C-alpha cells in the first residue's frame, strides 16, 4: 500500500465527483452564511450607538464568517481535489480523505479480496460506498496516522478503511462495481 496525494486522471477507469451536485449541496449554506455575516456587520456599523452589546454581535459575525469558510473549504476538498477513484489492471487508487490536501491510498489488485457496494445509514438517509476488502493491507493502513484519521468513520461503518463515498459521482454505481470486480477477478487469475 502506498499513500500519494493525487488520483491519476489517465487510468482506464476514473470516477470523478459531480461538481454541480456538490455546489448545489454546499452553495446555499455558503451564500446564507456570507449574507448573514455581511448583514450583521453592516447593521452593527450603522446602529453602533443603539446596540448595547457590540461584543456579542461581533462574536456572532465572526462565527458566521468561520462557518462560511468551513463550507467553502468542504466544497473545495470534495469537488475540486480530483477524482475519487481510479483503477487499471494492476492497482486501484482511492481518495480516502484529507481536508487540506487529498490523501490517496494505492492498493494492488492482488491484495483485494473482494469489492462490494455498502449502504451506510446516516439518520434517515443512507450513503453508498464502494468498499475494497484488503485484509493484508490493514496493518500498513493502521501504521499511517493520516489514513487512520481520515478513514475512521468508514472503517467503523463498513469494516474496511478502503471505501469511497459514491453518492456524488458520475455514472451508475452497479456499472462501476461490475468494472471494479472485473479488475479484481483478472488480478486474482494472474
N, C-alpha and C positions, 0 to 999 in steps of 0.2 A: 504494500500500500504506500502510495506517495501522496503528499499534500502539495497542491500548487495553488495559484491564485486566479486561474483562468480556465474556463471550459472552452476547448477549441471549436471554432466555427467550421472547420474544414472536415470534420468526421462525416461518415456516411449517414449517421442518424444524429440529428441535433434537435433538441427540444427547447424552444425559445418561449419566454414569457409573453403573455398578451398585454402589451403595454396599455392599450386603450381601456381594457377592463380594470387594470390596476389603477390607472388615472381616475377612472370613474369611482373606484372604491375610496382612494385616498384624497382625491381632489376636493370634494365637498368639505372634508374636515380641514384641509389646508386653507381653503377660502374663508370658511366661517371663523376659524381661529384668527386668521390675519385681519379680517374685518372687525371682529370684536376687539382685538388688540388696538387697532387703529382708532376705533370709536372711543374706547376708554381713554386713550392718550389724548385725543382731541378734546373730549368733554372735560377731562381733568385740567387741561390747559385753559380752556375757555371759562370754566367755572371754578377756577382755583380758589377764589375768595369765598365761594359758597360752600365748598367742600371742607368739612372739618377734619377728616382723616385721610390726608393725601397719601400717607404711607400705605394704607390698606389698598387703595386704588392702584398705587404703583406696583405692589406685590401681585395683584390680580393681573395687571397688564403684563408683567414680566412672566408669570406662569403661562398665560395665553400665548405669549411670544415663543416660549420654550416648547409649548405644545405644537405650534406651527412648525418649528424647526424639526421636531421629532417626526412629524408626518412627512415632511419633505425628505428627511433622511431615510425613512422607511420606504418611501416611494422610489428614491434613488437606488437603494440597495436591493429592492425586489425587482424592479422593472428595468433598470439601466445598468446592471452589473453583468450582462452577458447571458448566455443560455443556462438553463437549469441542468441539462443533462446532455451528454454526447456519448456515442458508442461507435466502435469499429470492431473488426474481427478479433482483436487482441485484448482490448481493455474498454472500461466504461469510466467516464468522468461524471461525478455527481457534485453539484454545488450544494453543500450542506449547511451553509450559513456564512456568518461573517458580516457584521454591520458596517464596519469601517472599510473593509476590503473583502472580496469574496474568498471563501475557503472552499477549495475543491479537492475531493478525495478521488484518487485514481485507483481503480481496482482491476486486477487482471481477471479475465473471464473464467480462467480455470480455478479461481478461488471462490467463485459464486456458485452456491449450491442450487438455489432456485430464485425466481423472480415472481413477485405477486403484487396484486393491487390490494391495498389495505385501506379501509374506511375508518378514520379515527373520529369518534364522536367529540364534538365541540359544542356543548349545550344542546340547542335544538337542531343544529346543523351537523353535518359530518364533512370532514376534509379528506379527500382522496390522496393517497400517497402511492408511489411506486417504490417498493421495498426490495432491496437485494440482500439476500441472506448469505453472508460470507463469514462463517464462524472462525475460519483460520485467520482472518484479518482483524478480529475484535481486539486482540491483545495490542496490536500496533495502533489501532484507533484509540484504545484506552491510554496509551503512552503519550499521545499528543493532547495536551491540555485544551488547546483551541478546538479540536474536533469534539472532545468530550463536552465542552461547554456549549458548542453550537448544536449538538445533536442530542442533548439530554432528554428533551421532551419527546422527540421522535423515537428514541430508543425505549423510553418508558412505555409509550403507547403501542409500539409495534413489535418490540423485541429485537430490533436491529437499529444501529445508528445510520445505516446506509439507506436513507429514504429521501425522496424528493416530493414535495407537495406539487401535485399536478393540477390543482384546481384552476389555476390561471395560465394554462398553456394552450398553445395551438394544437389542433388535431384531436383525434379520437383516442381516449385512454386505452380502449381494447386493442386498437391497432398498434399503439405504442408498446403495450405489454407483449403482444404477439411478436413484434420485431425484436424486443429485448430477449424474449425466451428463445427465439431463433438463434441469436448470437450466443447465448449461454449454451444451448444444445450443441452448436457447432464447435464450441470450445471444449466441451466435455468429450466429444468424439476424438479430438486430437490427442 
